């Protein structure tokens, strides 16, 4: 019960899609390049991931990656909610 991964392993994508629109966003201009190497600009959730990074809600999982297919545990979800 530690993780909250969907059947396809896309928990971070799903959580990003739910959490990001619920946040209050400061003025924001999308960057010209992707912040995370594993979230290219042509991915549908790219804009939300960039907003989360720009607002210091997430710094990714290390080594300039977001790890969108990793499981989301309760502690990670709580941090997202506290920062957002």
Secondary structure, 3 states (H helix, E strand, C coil): CCECCCCCCCHHHHHHHHHHHHCCCCCCCCCCCCCCCCCCCCCCCHHHHHHHHHCCCCCCCECCECCCCCCCEHHHHHHHHHHC
